[in-house]
Amino acid sequence: MSLRQDADFIIRESIKKVLPNEAVLQALKEKTFPSGNIYVVAAGKAAWEMANTASAVLQKKITAGVVCTKYCHVKGKIPGMLCFEGGHPIPDSNSFEGTQVALDMVSNLKKEDTVLFLLSGGGSALFEKPLIPEEELADITGQMLACGADITEINTIRKRLSAVKGGKFAQLCEPAHVFSIVLSDILGDPLDMIASGPAYPDSSTSEDAIRIAEKYRLKLSDEARKLFENETPKELHNVETVITGSVKNLCEAAKDACEKLGYKTMILTDQLDCQAKEAGAFLGAIAKSHQGSGQSLAFIAGGETVVQLKGHGKGGRNQELALAAADKIAGLMDTAVFSIGSDGTDGPTDAAGGYCDGETKNTLEKAGVSIFQSLQENDAYHALEKAGGLIITGATGTNVNDVAVLLIKRQ
């Protein structure tokens, strides 16, 4: 197979092994519920898949349910459940509508009732009831995305501006019990940060939020600043949480796929946390160091990089990583770097990520495209499109961070 075919195989196999279906099945397999009603609330990019599996397992035991997920992620009707699609990474009126329907459903529950809360990455935008005007929330979210704040910092701010984040949703479900199944998309699996922790005690403080706002010089209204003074719940007594999948599983799945193809494989890290361009350059440097190897090698890095927006182009962190790597591996024989978001969407694009090899830079130069200028404009999408380097998977139904892979193929 060609390098690109190897990459496509690794992508397919990796995503297949981190789909949420099996994780939800395992979490519900041994679970017994009290005698009351069971209400399902699913939020995040993997919400439909998780809710659909729960429906198949519990069937008529479910009284009602609400699914809040991203546009184009609902794959059909689920018996007894209402499905809503909303905006991501910036919430919109549909996000708020779906959340409000869920809140109406779980109000006035009894102690013997259970809320089955199925949570995955993206829930911060898709499950939201803001305490400030929608326009200001969108503006603050946009400011943080543009300045390169990491997901923990962003979620620390979001919790203060929301009626459901930072453990507040679990409080709203009281006195009912909340059984939470979580698919992690944050490094280290901090349960209070995944989707901004709607059903988990919050470890961040008001002081943390104020410090982050000052660090990035966020433009905030007096109303928003006032909300920073309200502390989030530090204890919750009605919640049981099970964490199911994470980027560590994604890296292991990628490793298994690489080894099936004959690559000697090393997982460099499952804690990648830096600028996307830096990660791409780093993988390119590793590629140069191992060109003399007589065997096929694969190096894997999982995590979540960030992009500092300076230009007005189109792209995402995985595409930017791949394009930065293209500059470093130019001219190298049988060498490729690719990076994908496990959810199938990278930034506000239809691509899951990007692929490059030793010929990519030359192809772009012939088309009159400068990698340097494309990166300056944050326009990796159009550059990779011209080189045939976009990776399109469609919505995958899961979300456990990103994985980047360097391949050096030797016959």
Stockholm file with secondary structure:
# STOCKHOLM 1.0

chainA/1-411         MSLRQDADFIIRESIKKVLPNEAVLQALKEKTFPSGNIYVVAAGKAAWEMANTASAVLQKKITAGVVCTKYCHVKGKIPGMLCFEGGHPIPDSNSFEGTQVALDMVSNLKKEDTVLFLLSGGGSALFEKPLIPEEELADITGQMLACGADITEINTIRKRLSAVKGGKFAQLCEPAHVFSIVLSDILGDPLDMIASGPAYPDSSTSEDAIRIAEKYRLKLSDEARKLFENETPKELHNVETVITGSVKNLCEAAKDACEKLGYKTMILTDQLDCQAKEAGAFLGAIAKSHQGSGQSLAFIAGGETVVQLKGHGKGGRNQELALAAADKIAGLMDTAVFSIGSDGTDGPTDAAGGYCDGETKNTLEKAGVSIFQSLQENDAYHALEKAGGLIITGATGTNVNDVAVLLIKRQ
#=GR chainA/1-411 SS CCHHHHHHHHHHHHHHTTCHHHHHHHHHHTCCCCSSCEEEEEESTTHHHHHHHHHHHHGGGEEEEEEEEETTCCCSCCTTEEEEEECSSSCCHHHHHHHHHHHHHHTTCCTTCEEEEEECTTHHHHSCCBSSCHHHHHHHHHHHHHHTCCHHHHHHHHHHTBSSTTTHHHHHHTTSEEEEEECCCSTTCCTTTGGGCTTSCCCCCHHHHHHHHHHTTCCCCHHHHHHTTSCCCSCCSSEEEEECCCHHHHHHHHHHHHHHTTCEEEEEEEEECSBHHHHHHHHHHHHHHTTTCSSCEEEEEEECCBCCCCSCCCCCHHHHHHHHHHHHSTTCTTEEEEEEETTSCCSSSSCSEEEEETTHHHHHHHTTCCHHHHHHTTCHHHHHHHTTCEECCCCCSCCCCEEEEEEECCC
#=GC SS_cons         CCHHHHHHHHHHHHHHTTCHHHHHHHHHHTCCCCSSCEEEEEESTTHHHHHHHHHHHHGGGEEEEEEEEETTCCCSCCTTEEEEEECSSSCCHHHHHHHHHHHHHHTTCCTTCEEEEEECTTHHHHSCCBSSCHHHHHHHHHHHHHHTCCHHHHHHHHHHTBSSTTTHHHHHHTTSEEEEEECCCSTTCCTTTGGGCTTSCCCCCHHHHHHHHHHTTCCCCHHHHHHTTSCCCSCCSSEEEEECCCHHHHHHHHHHHHHHTTCEEEEEEEEECSBHHHHHHHHHHHHHHTTTCSSCEEEEEEECCBCCCCSCCCCCHHHHHHHHHHHHSTTCTTEEEEEEETTSCCSSSSCSEEEEETTHHHHHHHTTCCHHHHHHTTCHHHHHHHTTCEECCCCCSCCCCEEEEEEECCC
//
